Amino acid sequence: MSKLQAPSHPMPDQEGHYWAKWCIASDGTRDGDELTPSNKWEIVQVNDNNGEEMMRFTVSVPGVEAAQWLDCFVWGPRVPEYRG
Protein backbone atom coordinates (compact mmCIF):
# COMPACT_ATOMS: atom_id res chain seq x y z
CA MET A 1 0.00 0.00 0.00
CA SER A 2 1.13 3.52 -0.68
CA LYS A 3 2.54 5.49 2.25
CA LEU A 4 0.27 8.49 1.58
CA GLN A 5 -1.50 8.23 4.92
CA ALA A 6 -1.56 5.73 7.75
CA PRO A 7 -4.81 3.75 7.87
CA SER A 8 -7.25 4.93 10.49
CA HIS A 9 -9.37 1.76 10.32
CA PRO A 10 -8.46 -1.85 9.57
CA MET A 11 -8.86 -3.29 6.10
CA PRO A 12 -12.42 -4.68 5.65
CA ASP A 13 -12.92 -8.37 6.35
CA GLN A 14 -16.52 -8.59 5.15
CA GLU A 15 -18.75 -7.35 2.34
CA GLY A 16 -20.47 -4.00 2.63
CA HIS A 17 -20.08 -0.29 2.04
CA TYR A 18 -17.15 1.59 3.56
CA TRP A 19 -15.64 5.05 3.59
CA ALA A 20 -12.27 5.01 1.82
CA LYS A 21 -9.61 7.14 0.15
CA TRP A 22 -8.37 5.67 -3.13
CA CYS A 23 -4.56 5.72 -3.17
CA ILE A 24 -3.50 3.63 -6.18
CA ALA A 25 -5.38 2.11 -9.10
CA SER A 26 -5.28 -1.61 -9.90
CA ASP A 27 -3.52 -2.58 -13.12
CA GLY A 28 -5.71 -1.99 -16.16
CA THR A 29 -7.84 0.75 -14.61
CA ARG A 30 -8.80 3.28 -17.28
CA ASP A 31 -7.47 6.75 -16.32
CA GLY A 32 -6.11 5.27 -13.09
CA ASP A 33 -3.16 7.67 -13.01
CA GLU A 34 -5.54 10.63 -13.25
CA LEU A 35 -8.00 9.31 -10.65
CA THR A 36 -5.45 8.47 -7.97
CA PRO A 37 -4.28 9.35 -5.45
CA SER A 38 -7.45 10.88 -4.08
CA ASN A 39 -7.51 12.84 -0.85
CA LYS A 40 -11.34 12.66 -0.85
CA TRP A 41 -13.32 10.25 1.31
CA GLU A 42 -15.94 8.38 -0.71
CA ILE A 43 -18.21 5.40 -0.19
CA VAL A 44 -17.08 2.23 -1.96
CA GLN A 45 -18.55 -1.27 -2.07
CA VAL A 46 -16.54 -4.27 -0.88
CA ASN A 47 -17.59 -7.49 -2.65
CA ASP A 48 -16.80 -11.13 -1.89
CA ASN A 49 -14.65 -12.33 -4.78
CA ASN A 50 -14.60 -15.98 -3.60
CA GLY A 51 -10.83 -15.79 -3.52
CA GLU A 52 -8.28 -16.50 -0.84
CA GLU A 53 -6.40 -14.16 1.47
CA MET A 54 -5.80 -10.72 -0.13
CA MET A 55 -7.74 -11.67 -3.28
CA ARG A 56 -10.88 -12.66 -1.38
CA PHE A 57 -12.48 -9.24 -1.81
CA THR A 58 -12.71 -6.71 -4.62
CA VAL A 59 -13.75 -3.08 -4.32
CA SER A 60 -16.22 -1.27 -6.58
CA VAL A 61 -15.64 2.48 -6.95
CA PRO A 62 -18.56 4.51 -8.37
CA GLY A 63 -17.92 5.42 -12.01
CA VAL A 64 -14.92 3.08 -12.39
CA GLU A 65 -15.22 -0.02 -14.59
CA ALA A 66 -12.35 -2.09 -13.19
CA ALA A 67 -12.54 -3.80 -9.81
CA GLN A 68 -9.92 -2.66 -7.31
CA TRP A 69 -8.07 -4.50 -4.53
CA LEU A 70 -8.35 -3.78 -0.81
CA ASP A 71 -4.74 -2.63 -0.48
CA CYS A 72 -5.36 0.22 -2.95
CA PHE A 73 -7.18 2.24 -0.25
CA VAL A 74 -6.89 3.96 3.09
CA TRP A 75 -9.90 2.67 4.99
CA GLY A 76 -12.46 4.48 7.06
CA PRO A 77 -15.46 3.10 8.95
CA ARG A 78 -18.12 0.77 7.59
CA VAL A 79 -21.32 2.50 6.46
CA PRO A 80 -24.23 1.18 8.57
CA GLU A 81 -26.93 -0.78 6.75
CA TYR A 82 -30.15 1.19 6.16
CA ARG A 83 -32.92 -0.09 8.40
CA GLY A 84 -35.92 1.93 7.22
Phi, psi and omega in degrees: 000147178296150180267033181293321183200138178292139180298140178262345177225155178292159176298138181302145177236015175205161179296158176146188178255138184222154168280139180204156170248127184275116185264314181222150180266143174296154178306138178087003179283122179298130180060024182302322180292333179275333183275338183235156354283151178249134177262014184255131174285134176217160179272128177237163180250126177263126184242143175286121183262005183055030178260195179236146177054234185293341181264007182294325184242148169241164182237131175260126178253129180306130178083003181243126184291315187280139174292148180246166179258155183305323185282006177272002189230156162263129189261141173249198183285160174290144176275124181299146176294142178286129180235065185281000000 
